Amino acid sequence: MKFLLILTVTLLLAQCWNKLGRCRETCEQNEVFHIMCKNEGMCCISPKHLPARN
């Protein structure tokens, strides 16, 4: 039971960019790096969630 609680908390804390991205060591193939996470990992975001460039 404790393991499930710890796993849930860890997954929630590993989110970034207003919960649209995930903190990872390397981004998956369908994700792009946008900003750094607090744990020095990369915030990997789906390209459709990135802000538009002018």
C-alpha positions, -999 to 999 in steps of 0.1 A, spaced: 0 0 0 29 24 8 44 16 -25 13 27 -44 12 59 -25 48 67 -31 44 58 -68 14 81 -71 32 110 -55 63 105 -76 44 105 -108 25 137 -98 58 155 -90 74 145 -123 51 168 -143 60 202 -157 48 230 -179 14 233 -163 10 195 -162 13 192 -200 48 178 -199 68 152 -181 103 154 -165 125 128 -181 162 121 -187 156 119 -225 124 129 -244 105 102 -263 104 102 -301 71 121 -303 81 148 -277 102 179 -277 124 195 -250 112 229 -239 125 238 -205 146 223 -176 128 207 -147 137 213 -110 156 180 -109 178 190 -138 158 167 -161 142 179 -194 106 189 -196 93 169 -225 62 182 -242 41 171 -271 46 196 -299 9 205 -300 12 219 -265 41 243 -272 34 280 -274 31 294 -309 60 313 -323 55 346 -340 
